[in-house]
Amino acid sequence: MSAIDFSSWDALLRQYVDEQGRVDYQAWKTEQPQALARWLSCLEQINLKLDDTSNVQLALWINLYNALTISTILERYPIDSIRPKILGIPNWLAFLWFFIQPAYTFSDRRYSLSQIEHKILRDQFKDTRIHFAIVCASIGCPLLRNGAYWPEKVQQQLDDDARRFINNPDKVRYDSETSTLYCSKIFKWYRQDFLQVAASVQGYIRSHLETDLPITASTPINYLYYDWNLNKVKSQK
């Protein structure tokens, strides 16, 4: 597999994504509406090997998932949520279609976002940190990194993503008065993934905390509201 150039994707992220993972879709679509599509097009001839779990492939698939997500949003922008009504289609159906449509062709194979997430990133790599790196363009998702994932840095980047997510009170917090752990529904939806590497979800979270909290496997969990509104910069309407 030849070297992959992530520099164009990296430059776009640095220009249009802020430190809080918010995207300036309006400026991106106005100033460089075809730039992301051109980069994605350059990837079409890459030989994608599903059984290769190298850092090169890991960085590629994470970048690809996030780029395809942002590209899909840019095509539909302006929207306020990733679950809007499209041509009268109910929200849940539009949301499902967003992830399962096999709209992306690489190395003579067609992929949907769902296939990339579940059949490749989860099934092949089996790395829980992926859940803190790939984004669906909603506020409830992990923060979109304002730079690309790089093969030589991807392991450290994933460590940073897990630390940032779990130590973000918007995603995980502990209420000492009620002795309750509040956390993102990501820990509910992918519970079995986390239990592959930890005895409990509580234990997994505690292992990534920067502060020592009295969290045990018996600590009750309440799941936070998941915000499906678009992860756009606050100045955008």
Secondary structure, DSSP 4 states (H G I P E B T S, - for coil): ------HHHHHHHHHHB-TTS-B-HHHHHHH-TTHHHHHHHHTTTS---TT--SHHHHHHHHHHHHHHHHHHHHHH-S-SBSS--BTTB-HHHHHHHHHH---EEETTEEE-HHIIIIIIIIIII--GGGGGT---SBTTSPPPPSS---TTTHHHHHHHHHHHHHT-TTTEEEETTTTEEEE-THHHHTHHHHTTTSSSHHHHHHHH-SS-----TTS-EEEPPP--BB-B-TT--
